[in-house]
Structure formats: C-alpha cells, structure tokens
Amino acid sequence: MKTSPIEIGGSVFVKKNVILAPLAGITDFPFRETARMCGAELTFTEIVSANGLVFGNLKTLFMISRLPEEQPIAVQIFGSQPEIMADAAVVCQEMGATLIDINMGCPEKKVIKTGAGAALMLQPETAEKIVREVASRVCVPVTCKIRLGWSRSDLNAPAFARRMEEAGASMITVHARTRNQMFSGRADWKEISRVKEAVSIPVIANGDVCSAADAKRCLKASKSDGIMVGRGAMGRPWTVGNISASLAGTREIAPHGPAKKLEVILFHLDTIENFYDKQVAVKSARKHLAWYSRGMRNSAAFRDRLFKVGGINELKNLAASLFNATS
Ligand SMILES: Cc1cc2nc3c(=O)[nH]c(=O)nc-3n(C[C@H](O)[C@H](O)[C@H](O)COP(=O)(O)O)c2cc1C
C-alpha cells in the first residue's frame, strides 16, 4: 500500500491522498494551518452557507478569508438552490478556493429541512442541477461529499455519484454511513467500492479512519483513491500528516512525546490568537485544548481549570504545565 497522487478535474494535482475532512466548528483556518504544518496537504473548510456567502454575511465571509495562503484548499458549501450555490461558488473562487465541494451528506435536521445536505441524495435531480450550474460558472473543479444513501434500504450512492459525475463533478467523497445512521455504527468501507466501480473520477473514502492501519484496511476494502480523516484529527492535527507519511513509507512528521506536541499546540493557539478577536479566541482555544488533553493523566483536572482561566496567554501556560508535567 502506498500513497498515490490524485488528479482532480485535470487542473488540480494533490501529491498526498490523505485529506483533512470538513468538520463544522473545528476545521477553521487555525486548525487547517496546524494540520498543514504537521504534513497535511489538501484540507477542507467547515461547511459554509451558500446563502451567507451570497448575501454578504460577514461571519460567513470571514470563514474563507485566508484561502490564498492555504493552497490547495477545498471550500465546502451547502444549499439547495442551484443559482445561489453557483453564485456562492463564484465568491469562493474569487476568494481563492482550489476546489468547490458541495455538501450532500449533512444529516442534521436544520440542514435537511431546507432541502440541502443529505436531503439532496433524495432529490438527485436538484443535486444534478446544482453541480451542473456550479460547474458551468467556475473554472476550478467541483467535488461532492455524499453518504451511502438515505437509509440501508436505499443505498443509492453508486447511481447518484455517476449522475454527479455526468453533471460535472470531478471527485466524490463517500462517508460510508447512511443519513439515518448519522454517526452511529461502523462505517461500511466495502460499500464504497460500488461507487468506485460506477464512476471514473477519483473516489475518496471516509469514516472511522484514525490511524495508518485503518487507512490501509479502508483503502483495500473500498478500492478508493484516497482517504479523508475527520474525528481522528480532533485534538490530533498531526493525524493526516502521519497517515500520509506512513502510507508513503517515510518517517512520521509529527510529533512524538509531550514536548513536541506542546510545540504544535502552541502554534495552534498562536494562530487562533492572531485570527480571532479575544473572546472568540479564548472559546476556541478552550475547546481544542480539551481535545488535546484527552487520554492524558490529569486531563479531568486540566479541563476543570480550562474554564477558570480567562486569557489566551494563561491558556498557553496551562497547556505548557500539562504537557511539561508529563514530559
Ligand atoms: C463535529 C463534526 C462536524 C462535522 N462537520 C462536517 C461538515 O461541516 N461538512 C461535512 O461534509 N461533514 C462534516 N462532518 C462529517 C465528517 O466530515 C465525516 O464525514 C464524518 O465524521 C465521518 O468521518 P470520521 O469518522 O473520519 O470522522 C462532521 C462531523 C463531525 C463529528
């Protein structure tokens, strides 16, 4: 098993086939920068509202404000109206997106009820229109992130993916669960191989890959061209880089031992501090530090203290005390 490059839409070439997933509230600019520092190549933004982009919502626009520094970067948008999605894609392209990804897998009720996310797998015609419209309006490749289907009795991913390919999609990522599973049960990697057989564009497998061993088993079962890692990167932004390095047979880049981990964490906290205003920065830093501390000795006491500390510098000191104490 080895890492192999992915060609997306004839214009984007990615050397490493292990990708950082879109994770709402997690894969913001500071997290993506940190993952990149640890060897990730292609990263995805969190889900971004097409309406928010088109109607100039400042918070939404802020989410994609640093794209030129992040190449290659996929911006994931959600919505259900082809024209709005295409207008939003144009904004993303102008802001520096390398790829435009359409969310067709979000299972949350508030997204589904607008006809977006995984609801699009029940409305292949609308999904097709969205991909066609978006692909006709931007020069960068358009990709889709889907699930196996709505439910176990409706595993339509292969035919659906084929239809998206015909509409102009250049890569499909498959989260190997159904919408009704949400995030429960095991990801069914074998089902992804049916999607791979149905299309000729790259297929990326997603779900339950947290280590190089998982990645190898997943690539074998799914026959996919690459892997996307989500929850395995929470509190471990080095996971994507490490899996890539392991597949390539090179040394892992990051970071063995508490001292090295602390370096990564401090980089992450610095980036958070520089990116957000004070209040948001502290909230975000606390959230990530809680994940970083998982599984460590004294982590429960550490998490208690996290919420008693008010500023970024104090949070940095607190992190240093936890990781130095265990080094
Ligand atoms: C907290 C959280 C936020 C997520 N946000 C998004 C998102 O914004 N867009 C998306 O397509 N998927 C999102 N997902 C799904 C993941 O990208 C991924 O498909 C799923 O977690 C399975 O992969 P994993 O087992 O590697 O985490 C999210 C998942 C979690 C747990």
The ligand as a Gaussian input file, in Angstrom:
#p B3LYP/6-31G(d) Opt

LIG

0 1
 C      -18.237000      17.684000      14.783000
 C      -18.412000      17.270000      13.359000
 C      -18.590000      18.242000      12.394000
 C      -18.749000      17.861000      11.061000
 N      -18.892000      18.841000      10.097000
 C      -18.995000      18.486000       8.791000
 C      -19.064000      19.471000       7.769000
 O      -19.015000      20.684000       8.032000
 N      -19.187000      19.046000       6.487000
 C      -19.211000      17.710000       6.152000
 O      -19.314000      17.368000       4.978000
 N      -19.116000      16.772000       7.095000
 C      -18.996000      17.129000       8.386000
 N      -18.855000      16.158000       9.332000
 C      -18.702000      14.761000       8.901000
 C      -17.219000      14.429000       8.713000
 O      -16.626000      15.220000       7.716000
 C      -17.041000      12.956000       8.349000
 O      -17.737000      12.698000       7.159000
 C      -17.567000      12.017000       9.438000
 O      -17.247000      12.470000      10.724000
 C      -17.004000      10.591000       9.253000
 O      -15.593000      10.605000       9.208000
 P      -14.666000      10.342000      10.516000
 O      -15.085000       9.002000      11.077000
 O      -13.266000      10.343000       9.965000
 O      -14.958000      11.430000      11.476000
 C      -18.727000      16.498000      10.686000
 C      -18.557000      15.534000      11.666000
 C      -18.392000      15.903000      12.988000
 C      -18.199000      14.832000      14.016000

